[in-house]
Amino acid sequence: MRAAPEQLALFSAGASDDDDPVIARSERSQSPSPGQRYWIGVVSASHVKRGVQGGFAQVCHGKAAPLRRMKAGDWLIYYSPRTEMDGGAPLRSFTAIGRVADDVTYSFAMSETFVPFRRNIRYTECKSTEIGGLLERLSFTRGNRHWGYLFRTGHFEIGREDFLTIAGAMEAKDIDEHGV
């Protein structure tokens, strides 16, 4: 049995895990850290769109370890270097923001040969924001002309102030500064 071409995309558009019997297994996150944490995930804009539509996150080509570092209530901001994974136009923008919905990291069969891991995310309304105007305002990019190297890791933690700076620039809705 071969997978249909639309199933081979990194995310399946609009797919809900409740609707799909092909979920291979479910795992609990390992030892949650105390306190709320803030994360950047690096994914092309087209894949971010599919994740937002489906209410899930997937990073680092479907690896579980980065997703397990997040816990329920943590925040995730997606940064998209390009519009498409292979050969898309440069974008260099923060493209989505959401909150981790639960502590479950689960696999999802997208084809017979690709079974990536995902997390459920409650995304909030926001606007895409170029990183250029924020480079000197963020602690992890300020004064660093090689700031892009950190983004090559695909998933990394940021501080609360950096999160609030990015969320503010994205005009993210439903983010209460006192609850962040």
OpenMM code with the backbone's topology and positions (N, CA, C; nanometers):
from openmm import Vec3, app, unit

residues = "MET ARG ALA ALA PRO GLU GLN LEU ALA LEU PHE SER ALA GLY ALA SER ASP ASP ASP ASP PRO VAL ILE ALA ARG SER GLU ARG SER GLN SER PRO SER PRO GLY GLN ARG TYR TRP ILE GLY VAL VAL SER ALA SER HIS VAL LYS ARG GLY VAL GLN GLY GLY PHE ALA GLN VAL CYS HIS GLY LYS ALA ALA PRO LEU ARG ARG MET LYS ALA GLY ASP TRP LEU ILE TYR TYR SER PRO ARG THR GLU MET ASP GLY GLY ALA PRO LEU ARG SER PHE THR ALA ILE GLY ARG VAL ALA ASP ASP VAL THR TYR SER PHE ALA MET SER GLU THR PHE VAL PRO PHE ARG ARG ASN ILE ARG TYR THR GLU CYS LYS SER THR GLU ILE GLY GLY LEU LEU GLU ARG LEU SER PHE THR ARG GLY ASN ARG HIS TRP GLY TYR LEU PHE ARG THR GLY HIS PHE GLU ILE GLY ARG GLU ASP PHE LEU THR ILE ALA GLY ALA MET GLU ALA LYS ASP ILE ASP GLU HIS GLY VAL".split()
positions = [
    Vec3(0.0839, -0.1182, 0.0000),
    Vec3(0.0000, 0.0000, 0.0000),
    Vec3(0.0882, 0.1242, 0.0000),
    Vec3(0.0681, 0.2126, -0.0947),
    Vec3(0.1451, 0.3361, -0.1040),
    Vec3(0.0625, 0.4512, -0.0493),
    Vec3(0.1320, 0.5450, 0.0128),
    Vec3(0.0649, 0.6638, 0.0660),
    Vec3(0.0355, 0.7606, -0.0471),
    Vec3(-0.0762, 0.8271, -0.0379),
    Vec3(-0.1105, 0.9302, -0.1355),
    Vec3(-0.0126, 1.0455, -0.1207),
    Vec3(0.0200, 1.1186, -0.2297),
    Vec3(0.1165, 1.2288, -0.2219),
    Vec3(0.0844, 1.3303, -0.1137),
    Vec3(-0.0448, 1.3597, -0.0927),
    Vec3(-0.0782, 1.4587, 0.0087),
    Vec3(-0.0470, 1.4099, 0.1495),
    Vec3(-0.0333, 1.2787, 0.1692),
    Vec3(0.0013, 1.2242, 0.3001),
    Vec3(0.1505, 1.2347, 0.3269),
    Vec3(0.2296, 1.2564, 0.2240),
    Vec3(0.3737, 1.2602, 0.2406),
    Vec3(0.4253, 1.3955, 0.2852),
    Vec3(0.3388, 1.4957, 0.2909),
    Vec3(0.3804, 1.6269, 0.3404),
    Vec3(0.4186, 1.6140, 0.4867),
    Vec3(0.5033, 1.7055, 0.5351),
    Vec3(0.5506, 1.6966, 0.6735),
    Vec3(0.4352, 1.6974, 0.7725),
    Vec3(0.3326, 1.7750, 0.7483),
    Vec3(0.2136, 1.7749, 0.8329),
    Vec3(0.0961, 1.7398, 0.7439),
    Vec3(-0.0023, 1.6743, 0.7958),
    Vec3(-0.1229, 1.6518, 0.7162),
    Vec3(-0.2216, 1.7629, 0.7495),
    Vec3(-0.2598, 1.8371, 0.6500),
    Vec3(-0.3439, 1.9553, 0.6703),
    Vec3(-0.4757, 1.9203, 0.7361),
    Vec3(-0.5036, 1.9894, 0.8453),
    Vec3(-0.6311, 1.9751, 0.9113),
    Vec3(-0.6556, 1.8413, 0.9785),
    Vec3(-0.5564, 1.7551, 0.9836),
    Vec3(-0.5769, 1.6234, 1.0433),
    Vec3(-0.5962, 1.6356, 1.1930),
    Vec3(-0.6872, 1.5602, 1.2435),
    Vec3(-0.7101, 1.5558, 1.3876),
    Vec3(-0.6801, 1.4156, 1.4347),
    Vec3(-0.6109, 1.4049, 1.5451),
    Vec3(-0.5732, 1.2739, 1.5950),
    Vec3(-0.6944, 1.1936, 1.6388),
    Vec3(-0.8028, 1.2609, 1.6752),
    Vec3(-0.9241, 1.1902, 1.7143),
    Vec3(-0.9889, 1.1236, 1.5936),
    Vec3(-0.9651, 1.1793, 1.4743),
    Vec3(-1.0269, 1.1276, 1.3524),
    Vec3(-0.9457, 1.0168, 1.2881),
    Vec3(-0.8207, 1.0034, 1.3231),
    Vec3(-0.7316, 0.9144, 1.2501),
    Vec3(-0.6941, 0.7918, 1.3318),
    Vec3(-0.7291, 0.6729, 1.2830),
    Vec3(-0.6969, 0.5507, 1.3557),
    Vec3(-0.5520, 0.5084, 1.3402),
    Vec3(-0.4707, 0.5864, 1.2688),
    Vec3(-0.3348, 0.5444, 1.2387),
    Vec3(-0.2321, 0.5925, 1.3401),
    Vec3(-0.2759, 0.6492, 1.4507),
    Vec3(-0.1807, 0.6937, 1.5517),
    Vec3(-0.1124, 0.5709, 1.6082),
    Vec3(0.0182, 0.5679, 1.5984),
    Vec3(0.0936, 0.4490, 1.6357),
    Vec3(0.1021, 0.4278, 1.7858),
    Vec3(0.1324, 0.5313, 1.8620),
    Vec3(0.1425, 0.5154, 2.0070),
    Vec3(0.1416, 0.6515, 2.0740),
    Vec3(0.1269, 0.6528, 2.2032),
    Vec3(0.1246, 0.7762, 2.2797),
    Vec3(0.2245, 0.7640, 2.3927),
    Vec3(0.2914, 0.8752, 2.4254),
    Vec3(0.3897, 0.8736, 2.5328),
    Vec3(0.3702, 0.9944, 2.6218),
    Vec3(0.3995, 0.9793, 2.7470),
    Vec3(0.3950, 1.0900, 2.8418),
    Vec3(0.5277, 1.1634, 2.8372),
    Vec3(0.5228, 1.2952, 2.8551),
    Vec3(0.6457, 1.3738, 2.8632),
    Vec3(0.7253, 1.3307, 2.9845),
    Vec3(0.8573, 1.3417, 2.9753),
    Vec3(0.9436, 1.3061, 3.0870),
    Vec3(0.9537, 1.4228, 3.1833),
    Vec3(0.9748, 1.3946, 3.3098),
    Vec3(0.9881, 1.4897, 3.4202),
    Vec3(0.9664, 1.6354, 3.3838),
    Vec3(0.8468, 1.6860, 3.4040),
    Vec3(0.8232, 1.8267, 3.3742),
    Vec3(0.9068, 1.9179, 3.4627),
    Vec3(0.9580, 2.0247, 3.4051),
    Vec3(1.0371, 2.1227, 3.4794),
    Vec3(0.9434, 2.2151, 3.5546),
    Vec3(0.9866, 2.2650, 3.6705),
    Vec3(0.9018, 2.3586, 3.7432),
    Vec3(0.8932, 2.4910, 3.6680),
    Vec3(0.7772, 2.5556, 3.6735),
    Vec3(0.7609, 2.6861, 3.6091),
    Vec3(0.7330, 2.6759, 3.4608),
    Vec3(0.6732, 2.7814, 3.4112),
    Vec3(0.6396, 2.7892, 3.2699),
    Vec3(0.7642, 2.8187, 3.1874),
    Vec3(0.7704, 2.7594, 3.0676),
    Vec3(0.8852, 2.7794, 2.9798),
    Vec3(0.8370, 2.8265, 2.8430),
    Vec3(0.9321, 2.8802, 2.7656),
    Vec3(0.9021, 2.9417, 2.6372),
    Vec3(0.9981, 2.8852, 2.5334),
    Vec3(0.9457, 2.8514, 2.4165),
    Vec3(1.0229, 2.7792, 2.3160),
    Vec3(1.0088, 2.8424, 2.1781),
    Vec3(1.1124, 2.8228, 2.0967),
    Vec3(1.1081, 2.8562, 1.9541),
    Vec3(1.1190, 2.7245, 1.8785),
    Vec3(1.0311, 2.7053, 1.7815),
    Vec3(1.0387, 2.5921, 1.6894),
    Vec3(1.0648, 2.6480, 1.5512),
    Vec3(1.1535, 2.5853, 1.4763),
    Vec3(1.1910, 2.6356, 1.3439),
    Vec3(1.1321, 2.5433, 1.2372),
    Vec3(1.0360, 2.5957, 1.1618),
    Vec3(0.9604, 2.5165, 1.0650),
    Vec3(0.9194, 2.6083, 0.9496),
    Vec3(0.9153, 2.5559, 0.8272),
    Vec3(0.8731, 2.6376, 0.7133),
    Vec3(0.7293, 2.6861, 0.7332),
    Vec3(0.6974, 2.7995, 0.6729),
    Vec3(0.5648, 2.8606, 0.6905),
    Vec3(0.4521, 2.7697, 0.6429),
    Vec3(0.4723, 2.6963, 0.5348),
    Vec3(0.3654, 2.6079, 0.4862),
    Vec3(0.3373, 2.4963, 0.5861),
    Vec3(0.4396, 2.4466, 0.6524),
    Vec3(0.4196, 2.3421, 0.7531),
    Vec3(0.3590, 2.3994, 0.8809),
    Vec3(0.3967, 2.5217, 0.9147),
    Vec3(0.3352, 2.5876, 1.0302),
    Vec3(0.1849, 2.5998, 1.0066),
    Vec3(0.1467, 2.6410, 0.8875),
    Vec3(0.0047, 2.6575, 0.8549),
    Vec3(-0.0712, 2.5270, 0.8765),
    Vec3(-0.0143, 2.4165, 0.8338),
    Vec3(-0.0803, 2.2864, 0.8523),
    Vec3(-0.0909, 2.2502, 0.9999),
    Vec3(0.0134, 2.2815, 1.0761),
    Vec3(0.0093, 2.2540, 1.2193),
    Vec3(-0.0958, 2.3371, 1.2902),
    Vec3(-0.1056, 2.4647, 1.2531),
    Vec3(-0.2058, 2.5527, 1.3133),
    Vec3(-0.3463, 2.5013, 1.2795),
    Vec3(-0.3677, 2.4650, 1.1543),
    Vec3(-0.4989, 2.4132, 1.1134),
    Vec3(-0.5346, 2.2854, 1.1889),
    Vec3(-0.4360, 2.2011, 1.2147),
    Vec3(-0.4604, 2.0739, 1.2821),
    Vec3(-0.4461, 2.0786, 1.4330),
    Vec3(-0.3979, 2.1908, 1.4881),
    Vec3(-0.3826, 2.2037, 1.6324),
    Vec3(-0.2690, 2.1211, 1.6909),
    Vec3(-0.1591, 2.1089, 1.6166),
    Vec3(-0.0453, 2.0308, 1.6650),
    Vec3(0.0861, 2.0985, 1.6305),
    Vec3(0.1928, 2.0532, 1.6952),
    Vec3(0.3285, 2.0992, 1.6648),
    Vec3(0.4123, 1.9781, 1.6292),
    Vec3(0.5046, 2.0011, 1.5395),
    Vec3(0.5994, 1.8992, 1.4966),
    Vec3(0.7275, 1.9747, 1.4635),
    Vec3(0.8404, 1.9307, 1.5166),
    Vec3(0.9679, 1.9989, 1.4935),
    Vec3(1.0774, 1.8980, 1.4621),
    Vec3(1.1883, 1.9478, 1.4118),
    Vec3(1.3093, 1.8674, 1.3911),
    Vec3(1.2808, 1.7388, 1.3144),
    Vec3(1.2092, 1.7492, 1.2057),
    Vec3(1.1774, 1.6356, 1.1188),
    Vec3(1.1075, 1.5232, 1.1940),
    Vec3(1.0238, 1.5607, 1.2896),
    Vec3(0.9408, 1.4635, 1.3591),
    Vec3(1.0025, 1.3961, 1.4796),
    Vec3(1.1162, 1.4465, 1.5275),
    Vec3(1.1807, 1.3850, 1.6444),
    Vec3(1.0988, 1.4092, 1.7715),
    Vec3(1.1010, 1.3112, 1.8613),
    Vec3(1.0240, 1.3193, 1.9859),
    Vec3(1.0944, 1.4010, 2.0938),
    Vec3(1.2259, 1.3913, 2.1039),
    Vec3(1.2999, 1.4526, 2.2153),
    Vec3(1.2719, 1.6017, 2.2334),
    Vec3(1.2742, 1.6838, 2.1285),
    Vec3(1.2463, 1.8264, 2.1497),
    Vec3(1.1046, 1.8500, 2.2032),
    Vec3(1.0095, 1.7735, 2.1552),
    Vec3(0.8711, 1.7899, 2.1996),
    Vec3(0.8538, 1.7486, 2.3451),
    Vec3(0.9270, 1.6487, 2.3889),
    Vec3(0.9174, 1.6017, 2.5278),
    Vec3(0.9709, 1.7039, 2.6275),
    Vec3(1.0557, 1.7952, 2.5818),
    Vec3(1.1077, 1.8990, 2.6719),
    Vec3(1.0002, 1.9997, 2.7105),
    Vec3(0.8969, 2.0099, 2.6282),
    Vec3(0.7882, 2.1034, 2.6576),
    Vec3(0.6865, 2.0351, 2.7490),
    Vec3(0.6174, 2.1174, 2.8303),
    Vec3(0.5125, 2.0620, 2.9161),
    Vec3(0.3848, 2.1433, 2.8989),
    Vec3(0.2754, 2.0889, 2.9464),
    Vec3(0.1466, 2.1580, 2.9369),
    Vec3(0.1590, 2.2980, 2.9964),
    Vec3(0.1076, 2.3966, 2.9238),
    Vec3(0.1127, 2.5351, 2.9694),
    Vec3(0.2309, 2.6137, 2.9162),
    Vec3(0.3331, 2.5461, 2.8637),
    Vec3(0.4459, 2.6153, 2.8010),
    Vec3(0.3978, 2.6821, 2.6724),
    Vec3(0.4740, 2.7794, 2.6260),
    Vec3(0.4423, 2.8509, 2.5024),
    Vec3(0.5415, 2.8147, 2.3926),
    Vec3(0.4921, 2.8076, 2.2694),
    Vec3(0.5747, 2.7788, 2.1522),
    Vec3(0.5521, 2.8886, 2.0491),
    Vec3(0.6614, 2.9457, 2.0006),
    Vec3(0.6556, 3.0403, 1.8889),
    Vec3(0.7282, 2.9752, 1.7726),
    Vec3(0.6636, 2.9744, 1.6573),
    Vec3(0.7282, 2.9210, 1.5376),
    Vec3(0.8018, 3.0325, 1.4635),
    Vec3(0.9244, 3.0013, 1.4234),
    Vec3(1.0037, 3.0874, 1.3357),
    Vec3(1.0157, 3.0138, 1.2031),
    Vec3(0.9861, 3.0822, 1.0938),
    Vec3(0.9931, 3.0218, 0.9607),
    Vec3(1.0992, 3.0914, 0.8769),
    Vec3(1.2103, 3.0217, 0.8504),
    Vec3(1.3138, 3.0824, 0.7670),
    Vec3(1.2707, 3.0950, 0.6209),
    Vec3(1.1811, 3.0048, 0.5772),
    Vec3(1.1361, 3.0021, 0.4376),
    Vec3(0.9864, 2.9728, 0.4307),
    Vec3(0.9310, 2.9966, 0.3128),
    Vec3(0.7891, 2.9672, 0.2915),
    Vec3(0.7649, 2.8172, 0.2784),
    Vec3(0.8576, 2.7454, 0.2171),
    Vec3(0.8474, 2.6000, 0.1964),
    Vec3(0.9750, 2.5345, 0.2473),
    Vec3(0.9662, 2.4070, 0.2832),
    Vec3(1.0824, 2.3370, 0.3371),
    Vec3(1.1959, 2.3280, 0.2349),
    Vec3(1.1643, 2.2886, 0.1136),
    Vec3(1.2667, 2.2749, 0.0096),
    Vec3(1.2488, 2.3819, -0.0968),
    Vec3(1.3406, 2.4765, -0.1000),
    Vec3(1.3421, 2.5752, -0.2063),
    Vec3(1.2410, 2.6877, -0.1970),
    Vec3(1.1769, 2.7044, -0.0863),
    Vec3(1.0818, 2.8145, -0.0719),
    Vec3(1.1526, 2.9489, -0.0654),
    Vec3(1.0761, 3.0531, -0.0792),
    Vec3(1.1314, 3.1887, -0.0720),
    Vec3(1.1724, 3.2212, 0.0718),
    Vec3(1.2803, 3.2976, 0.0890),
    Vec3(1.3201, 3.3382, 0.2244),
    Vec3(1.2076, 3.4175, 0.2915),
    Vec3(1.1827, 3.3907, 0.4188),
    Vec3(1.0770, 3.4585, 0.4925),
    Vec3(1.1320, 3.5245, 0.6187),
    Vec3(1.2096, 3.4508, 0.6964),
    Vec3(1.2730, 3.5001, 0.8199),
    Vec3(1.1733, 3.5706, 0.9120),
    Vec3(1.0655, 3.4998, 0.9447),
    Vec3(0.9586, 3.5584, 1.0261),
    Vec3(0.9093, 3.4630, 1.1336),
    Vec3(0.8582, 3.5224, 1.2411),
    Vec3(0.7856, 3.4457, 1.3413),
    Vec3(0.6448, 3.4314, 1.2855),
    Vec3(0.5941, 3.3088, 1.2782),
    Vec3(0.4714, 3.2836, 1.2025),
    Vec3(0.3527, 3.2303, 1.2829),
    Vec3(0.3731, 3.1811, 1.4031),
    Vec3(0.2607, 3.1312, 1.4843),
    Vec3(0.3021, 3.1278, 1.6303),
    Vec3(0.2018, 3.1319, 1.7165),
    Vec3(0.2264, 3.1239, 1.8602),
    Vec3(0.1125, 3.0447, 1.9238),
    Vec3(0.1493, 2.9566, 2.0155),
    Vec3(0.0470, 2.8763, 2.0814),
    Vec3(0.0959, 2.8205, 2.2133),
    Vec3(0.0032, 2.7611, 2.2856),
    Vec3(0.0318, 2.7056, 2.4178),
    Vec3(0.0182, 2.5542, 2.4139),
    Vec3(0.1117, 2.4849, 2.4770),
    Vec3(0.1092, 2.3389, 2.4812),
    Vec3(-0.0151, 2.2964, 2.5595),
    Vec3(-0.0982, 2.2122, 2.4977),
    Vec3(-0.2288, 2.1771, 2.5528),
    Vec3(-0.2251, 2.0688, 2.6598),
    Vec3(-0.1299, 1.9766, 2.6512),
    Vec3(-0.1264, 1.8641, 2.7451),
    Vec3(0.0158, 1.8099, 2.7518),
    Vec3(0.0350, 1.7035, 2.8260),
    Vec3(0.1690, 1.6459, 2.8410),
    Vec3(0.1906, 1.5214, 2.7556),
    Vec3(0.1157, 1.5075, 2.6495),
    Vec3(0.1250, 1.3889, 2.5648),
    Vec3(0.2078, 1.4178, 2.4399),
    Vec3(0.3110, 1.3371, 2.4193),
    Vec3(0.3879, 1.3369, 2.2950),
    Vec3(0.3461, 1.2094, 2.2233),
    Vec3(0.2984, 1.2217, 2.1010),
    Vec3(0.2455, 1.1037, 2.0320),
    Vec3(0.2994, 1.0951, 1.8902),
    Vec3(0.3023, 0.9732, 1.8365),
    Vec3(0.3437, 0.9544, 1.6983),
    Vec3(0.2198, 0.9534, 1.6096),
    Vec3(0.2410, 0.9893, 1.4839),
    Vec3(0.1316, 0.9997, 1.3884),
    Vec3(0.1811, 0.9473, 1.2543),
    Vec3(0.1197, 0.8415, 1.2052),
    Vec3(0.1619, 0.7816, 1.0782),
    Vec3(0.1144, 0.8673, 0.9618),
    Vec3(0.2102, 0.9302, 0.8951),
    Vec3(0.1770, 1.0118, 0.7787),
    Vec3(0.1880, 0.9303, 0.6507),
    Vec3(0.2686, 0.8262, 0.6557),
    Vec3(0.2826, 0.7320, 0.5453),
    Vec3(0.3361, 0.6027, 0.6061),
    Vec3(0.3576, 0.5033, 0.5242),
    Vec3(0.4124, 0.3770, 0.5750),
    Vec3(0.5541, 0.3946, 0.6278),
    Vec3(0.6244, 0.4947, 0.5765),
    Vec3(0.7653, 0.5108, 0.6136),
    Vec3(0.7952, 0.6351, 0.6967),
    Vec3(0.6967, 0.7186, 0.7199),
    Vec3(0.7204, 0.8408, 0.7971),
    Vec3(0.6184, 0.8506, 0.9099),
    Vec3(0.6681, 0.8335, 1.0329),
    Vec3(0.5826, 0.8370, 1.1522),
    Vec3(0.6442, 0.9367, 1.2511),
    Vec3(0.6178, 1.0657, 1.2301),
    Vec3(0.6744, 1.1694, 1.3170),
    Vec3(0.5994, 1.1808, 1.4497),
    Vec3(0.6613, 1.2522, 1.5434),
    Vec3(0.5995, 1.2798, 1.6727),
    Vec3(0.5386, 1.4191, 1.6716),
    Vec3(0.4341, 1.4360, 1.7516),
    Vec3(0.3609, 1.5620, 1.7590),
    Vec3(0.3236, 1.5945, 1.9030),
    Vec3(0.2840, 1.7219, 1.9225),
    Vec3(0.2243, 1.7689, 2.0486),
    Vec3(0.0999, 1.8490, 2.0140),
    Vec3(0.0000, 1.8437, 2.0990),
    Vec3(-0.1212, 1.9239, 2.0809),
    Vec3(-0.0942, 2.0662, 2.1288),
    Vec3(-0.1322, 2.1627, 2.0460),
    Vec3(-0.1080, 2.3046, 2.0741),
    Vec3(-0.2377, 2.3821, 2.0535),
    Vec3(-0.2653, 2.4760, 2.1443),
    Vec3(-0.3773, 2.5690, 2.1272),
    Vec3(-0.3178, 2.6998, 2.0734),
    Vec3(-0.3334, 2.7198, 1.9452),
    Vec3(-0.2774, 2.8391, 1.8817),
    Vec3(-0.3666, 2.9597, 1.9070),
    Vec3(-0.3036, 3.0757, 1.9082),
    Vec3(-0.3765, 3.2002, 1.9257),
    Vec3(-0.3576, 3.2868, 1.8013),
    Vec3(-0.4507, 3.3745, 1.7784),
    Vec3(-0.4441, 3.4629, 1.6624),
    Vec3(-0.3236, 3.5560, 1.6750),
    Vec3(-0.2516, 3.5730, 1.5647),
    Vec3(-0.1354, 3.6625, 1.5625),
    Vec3(-0.1035, 3.6972, 1.4181),
    Vec3(-0.0088, 3.7875, 1.4002),
    Vec3(0.0349, 3.8201, 1.2643),
    Vec3(0.1809, 3.7793, 1.2481),
    Vec3(0.2155, 3.7400, 1.1286),
    Vec3(0.3538, 3.7044, 1.0969),
    Vec3(0.4402, 3.8297, 1.1111),
    Vec3(0.5576, 3.8134, 1.1736),
    Vec3(0.6443, 3.9275, 1.2020),
    Vec3(0.7883, 3.8949, 1.1653),
    Vec3(0.8482, 3.9786, 1.0812),
    Vec3(0.9876, 3.9573, 1.0415),
    Vec3(1.0802, 3.9738, 1.1610),
    Vec3(1.1841, 3.8919, 1.1651),
    Vec3(1.2779, 3.8967, 1.2767),
    Vec3(1.3704, 4.0181, 1.2685),
    Vec3(1.3915, 4.0713, 1.1487),
    Vec3(1.4865, 4.1811, 1.1298),
    Vec3(1.4702, 4.2960, 1.2271),
    Vec3(1.3478, 4.3390, 1.2504),
    Vec3(1.3215, 4.4499, 1.3412),
    Vec3(1.3365, 4.4148, 1.4884),
    Vec3(1.3547, 4.2870, 1.5186),
    Vec3(1.3656, 4.2428, 1.6580),
    Vec3(1.5068, 4.1996, 1.6968),
    Vec3(1.5971, 4.1905, 1.6009),
    Vec3(1.7305, 4.1347, 1.6276),
    Vec3(1.8034, 4.2022, 1.7435),
    Vec3(1.7932, 4.3335, 1.7542),
    Vec3(1.8632, 4.4043, 1.8624),
    Vec3(1.7814, 4.4109, 1.9912),
    Vec3(1.6604, 4.3585, 1.9891),
    Vec3(1.5745, 4.3591, 2.1083),
    Vec3(1.5704, 4.2243, 2.1796),
    Vec3(1.6213, 4.1201, 2.1160),
    Vec3(1.6156, 3.9850, 2.1739),
    Vec3(1.7509, 3.9456, 2.2312),
    Vec3(1.7517, 3.8905, 2.3506),
    Vec3(1.8788, 3.8566, 2.4164),
    Vec3(1.9580, 3.7517, 2.3394),
    Vec3(1.8903, 3.6640, 2.2669),
    Vec3(1.9607, 3.5567, 2.1965),
    Vec3(2.0072, 3.5953, 2.0562),
    Vec3(1.9767, 3.7177, 2.0108),
    Vec3(2.0256, 3.7646, 1.8808),
    Vec3(2.1029, 3.8964, 1.8903),
    Vec3(2.0803, 3.9743, 1.9952),
    Vec3(2.1404, 4.1072, 2.0108),
    Vec3(2.2924, 4.1008, 1.9980),
    Vec3(2.3474, 4.1831, 1.9072),
    Vec3(2.4916, 4.1934, 1.8910),
    Vec3(2.5579, 4.0705, 1.8306),
    Vec3(2.4794, 3.9769, 1.7823),
    Vec3(2.5351, 3.8532, 1.7274),
    Vec3(2.5091, 3.8480, 1.5774),
    Vec3(2.6111, 3.8747, 1.4992),
    Vec3(2.5900, 3.8743, 1.3542),
    Vec3(2.5672, 3.7338, 1.2996),
    Vec3(2.5956, 3.6312, 1.3789),
    Vec3(2.5716, 3.4920, 1.3385),
    Vec3(2.4510, 3.4342, 1.4124),
    Vec3(2.3507, 3.5171, 1.4364),
    Vec3(2.2337, 3.4771, 1.5141),
    Vec3(2.1616, 3.3566, 1.4554),
    Vec3(2.1698, 3.3363, 1.3274),
    Vec3(2.0975, 3.2268, 1.2616),
    Vec3(2.1432, 3.0875, 1.3003),
    Vec3(2.2659, 3.0742, 1.3524),
    Vec3(2.3152, 2.9410, 1.3894),
    Vec3(2.2280, 2.8753, 1.4950),
    Vec3(2.1820, 2.9504, 1.5923),
    Vec3(2.0968, 2.8944, 1.6968),
    Vec3(1.9698, 2.8336, 1.6379),
    Vec3(1.9156, 2.8966, 1.5355),
    Vec3(1.7915, 2.8494, 1.4744),
    Vec3(1.8104, 2.7168, 1.4013),
    Vec3(1.9324, 2.6845, 1.3659),
    Vec3(1.9588, 2.5571, 1.2982),
    Vec3(1.9357, 2.4370, 1.3891),
    Vec3(1.9273, 2.4596, 1.5199),
    Vec3(1.8991, 2.3486, 1.6116),
    Vec3(1.7547, 2.3009, 1.5964),
    Vec3(1.6667, 2.3862, 1.5439),
    Vec3(1.5288, 2.3475, 1.5186),
    Vec3(1.4319, 2.3693, 1.6331),
    Vec3(1.4840, 2.3765, 1.7563),
    Vec3(1.3970, 2.3925, 1.8739),
    Vec3(1.4849, 2.4351, 1.9901),
    Vec3(1.4528, 2.5488, 2.0518),
    Vec3(1.5336, 2.5942, 2.1649),
    Vec3(1.4493, 2.6792, 2.2584),
    Vec3(1.4959, 2.6888, 2.3826),
    Vec3(1.4246, 2.7636, 2.4857),
    Vec3(1.4684, 2.9096, 2.4855),
    Vec3(1.3731, 2.9985, 2.5124),
    Vec3(1.4023, 3.1411, 2.5261),
    Vec3(1.3481, 3.1883, 2.6614),
    Vec3(1.3878, 3.3079, 2.7009),
    Vec3(1.3404, 3.3648, 2.8266),
    Vec3(1.2048, 3.4323, 2.8132),
    Vec3(1.1450, 3.4600, 2.9276),
    Vec3(1.0133, 3.5224, 2.9324),
    Vec3(1.0117, 3.6583, 2.8628),
    Vec3(1.1121, 3.7414, 2.8881),
    Vec3(1.1147, 3.8754, 2.8273),
    Vec3(1.1248, 3.8673, 2.6753),
    Vec3(1.2049, 3.7751, 2.6242),
    Vec3(1.2136, 3.7573, 2.4788),
    Vec3(1.0793, 3.7104, 2.4234),
    Vec3(1.0150, 3.6188, 2.4955),
    Vec3(0.8832, 3.5714, 2.4536),
    Vec3(0.7851, 3.6882, 2.4442),
    Vec3(0.7796, 3.7714, 2.5474),
    Vec3(0.6869, 3.8842, 2.5485),
    Vec3(0.7183, 3.9844, 2.4376),
    Vec3(0.8462, 4.0040, 2.4076),
    Vec3(0.8856, 4.0941, 2.2990),
    Vec3(0.8340, 4.0423, 2.1652),
    Vec3(0.8548, 3.9133, 2.1397),
    Vec3(0.8103, 3.8542, 2.0133),
    Vec3(0.6576, 3.8528, 2.0063),
    Vec3(0.5922, 3.8077, 2.1131),
    Vec3(0.4455, 3.8009, 2.1151),
    Vec3(0.3846, 3.9396, 2.0941),
    Vec3(0.4448, 4.0421, 2.1524),
    Vec3(0.3970, 4.1785, 2.1333),
    Vec3(0.4108, 4.2231, 1.9891),
    Vec3(0.5246, 4.1930, 1.9282),
    Vec3(0.5467, 4.2295, 1.7882),
    Vec3(0.4498, 4.1546, 1.6959),
    Vec3(0.4116, 4.0332, 1.7352),
    Vec3(0.3179, 3.9532, 1.6558),
    Vec3(0.1726, 3.9923, 1.6822),
    Vec3(0.1523, 4.0848, 1.7769),
    Vec3(0.0177, 4.1251, 1.8174),
    Vec3(-0.0667, 4.0031, 1.8526),
    Vec3(-0.0050, 3.9111, 1.9267),
    Vec3(-0.0721, 3.7868, 1.9653),
    Vec3(-0.1902, 3.8153, 2.0569),
    Vec3(-0.3010, 3.7506, 2.0298),
    Vec3(-0.4238, 3.7662, 2.1088),
    Vec3(-0.4219, 3.6684, 2.2258),
    Vec3(-0.4978, 3.6997, 2.3290),
    Vec3(-0.5177, 3.6098, 2.4435),
    Vec3(-0.3904, 3.5783, 2.5203),
    Vec3(-0.2949, 3.6686, 2.5185),
    Vec3(-0.1745, 3.6479, 2.5985),
    Vec3(-0.1765, 3.7527, 2.7080),
    Vec3(-0.2056, 3.7069, 2.8269),
    Vec3(-0.2107, 3.7943, 2.9430),
    Vec3(-0.0713, 3.7997, 3.0027),
    Vec3(-0.0107, 3.9154, 3.0032),
    Vec3(0.1270, 3.9292, 3.0516),
    Vec3(0.1451, 3.8718, 3.1915),
    Vec3(0.0428, 3.8798, 3.2751),
    Vec3(0.0558, 3.8276, 3.4114),
    Vec3(0.0450, 3.6760, 3.4153),
    Vec3(-0.0177, 3.6171, 3.3141),
    Vec3(-0.0320, 3.4720, 3.3100),
    Vec3(0.0774, 3.4051, 3.2305),
    Vec3(0.1698, 3.4854, 3.1793),
    Vec3(0.2753, 3.4302, 3.0940),
    Vec3(0.3976, 3.3994, 3.1728),
] * unit.nanometer
topology = app.Topology()
chain = topology.addChain("A")
for resn in residues:
    res = topology.addResidue(resn, chain)
    for name in ("N", "CA", "C"):
        topology.addAtom(name, app.Element.getBySymbol(name[0]), res)
